[in-house]
Amino acid sequence: PGQVPWVVSNSIDIGRVTKTTGCPSSLSNIFHLREPNGVVWPRAITASKSLAKVISCSFRNVAPSEAASGIRAVIYRLQESDNSYIEIAQTETAFEQTNVSFQHRCPLTYRFDKLERLKISVYCVRDDSGVFSHRIGEIFTDVASIMAKGGILSLPLSPSAAIDIYITVPGFYSHYVKLKFCGNHLQVSEHLPLAAYMILVLRIENRTILLYKSEVIKEKNPKWKEFSVPLYVIQFFQQGALQIHCYNQNVNAADTLIGFCSTSMAQLERGVGALNSYMLMNFEGKRVHEKMSVDLELMELVQGETFFNTVKEGTHLHLTTAIDLTASNGNPNQPGSLHFIHPHTHSPYMNVMLRLTPLFLSYMANTRIGTRPIWVNNLSVNAIELLGALGFGARTEPRFELSQCFALNGPRGDAQVDGINGLLDAYRAARLMVQPFAPTDFSEVIYHVSKFAKAESKRRLGLYFVLLILTDGGLTNPRRTIDAIVDCSPHPMSIIAVGIGKDRDFSSVKALESPVLKHADGRPLVRQNFQFLTVDSLDSDEAIALIPLQVAQWKTSISG
């Protein structure tokens, strides 16, 4: 419990091996994709925290001598505990075939917030004894890299052959449930005008996931528009509570709760009627009014957007990391500082960068913002991912004035660095070149990245921006930060904040996860795009794993 995998059951096909001259074969002649035979994708997914994929292999142009002996593929997975590869499956052996299609398929797991590294080795087998004669070749890859290339990846297997790897996604994960609700006899305090809206949330442990927010209707018996939510999300978090909250939108004040009710997917499946009529309660569990209720008016299964289809259609992630360099982190030259780097150990900030940055690299476009990548055989020729690198909360050159948003690579830098090594180098230099100051305010870095997200909304170049904020807490300007979060919520952007340090106050940062945030000018949060976790919960918190959901919600919003 506590480790929630994200994303879906997939099938991975390792396709045919084709003749090459030192480079992967063209992907134009791809193996036909199909659902794995004999694999039943259950409608009800248990909260197992890991979901299945399936690997299969096929080869072409195998050397005659090797074909006569027999060919077999072995799939390995990297075990993080000891950094070694463990065998997870073998195919059957195919004899006397230069074009081989293996029928055996190997189940795998995939989590967006975990790197699933694979090794596939192809061996020559002498006879029916199954003894390996020699290794023909092997490839190394990870599941995210295959997905980021649209589910098709070609890699060289030997000097004369290449192997094509495919990922297919079961249709279950594009299944959405369409719902429609109405309110009955809603009322608020006499001095407030009625302007009711509803939200559908999933409550899990210490987190509230916003699934939908309705329009505002100024009536006692509102009939909100129908909406769709991904079914797999609800079934992944079976331990969570599905809740409907009704709020009243107030001008120049925080919205007030009219009442809420709890339900479940099993309950909603019973359809329209008395079984799905809910009396509203307050958060103390007391009935608000004997007549105030919410009724289900529609429920049906429909098709919807998925993270995988969005990636397959050409959307890439762009990661920007923002580092808190305020004085509360301590003097970077002193061992007690969160920015202190020992000759043999990393600082706490570096540990988080090393832990989280690789999760996003496979999904990046390998190009600077505003430029076009160069692709050869569907593979980018630029091998280094360009990351955004920002700092906040320090005095910077040349006048050493306080800045809440500056490039880590110096005043002449463009705030982009070459890969994770460039990010670490820029951080090492910046922590000694700037003067730590106060207060802690990361609203400016949100506004900086949101400029690009807003441009993407207009130009549609295929980018989705992720801002990773590393901070020791103590947020001093929550109003402006809320405004920044709400302002970028309609656009292709997600924000992950990681709290670093022991015995720090992160309550003001955690509060930014609220599904009912409002801009100072009254604009509501369009979709939930901010998540917070602490450094101690990196391996157990599902904040990073919610990014695929946020991508799908954004794609749904622009598709509708």
Secondary structure, DSSP 4 states (H G I P E B T S, - for coil): ------S---EEEEEEEEE-SSSPPPSSSPPPP-PPTT----SS----S--EEEEEEEE-S--HHHHHH-EEEEEEEEETTTTEEEEEEEPPPB-S-SSEE----EEEE--TTS--EEEEEEEEE-STT--EEEEEEEEEEEHHHHHHTTTEEEEEEETTEEEEEEEE--GGGGEEEEEEEEEES----TTS---EEEEEEEEETTEEEEEEE---B-SSS-BPPPEEEEHHHHHHTTTSEEEEEEEE--TTS--EEEEEEEE-HHHHTT-SSGGGEEE-B-TTS-BS-SS-EEEEEEEEEEE---HHHHHHTT-EEEEEEEEE--GGG--TTSTTSTT--BTTB--HHHHHHHHHHHHHHTTB-SS-TTSPPPEETTEES--S-EEEEEEESEEETTTTEEESSEETT-TTS-SEEEHHHHHHHHHHHHHHHSEE---B--HHHHHHHHHHHHHHHHH--SEEEEEEEEE-S-BS-HHHHHHHHHHHTTSSEEEEEEE-SSS---HHHHGGG-TT-B-TTSPBPSS--EEEEEGGGTTT--TGGGHHHHHHHHHHHHH-
